[in-house]
Amino acid sequence: MLVEDRRQTIAVVISAEMYERWQEMEDAFWLMKTQQAADSGFVGTDQALELLKQVSPEKGISWEEIR
């Protein structure tokens, strides 16, 4: 069911069962995205700082602002 105000949809009412299903699908989606991120690897602190040192001048940010 759509709830409208001045012909604009402002809310959607769904059954508790449909809401539960939607929540399960959303949880599965974020679990998949988390797994993809973990599989692609993480950047360590030293590597992240080195990347910031390289990119900061291009963006007009001084190294002191980052530290």
Secondary structure, 3 states (H helix, E strand, C coil): CEEEECCEEEEECCCHHHHHHHHHHHHHHHHHHHHHHHHHCCCCHHHHHHHHHHHHHHHCCCHHHHC
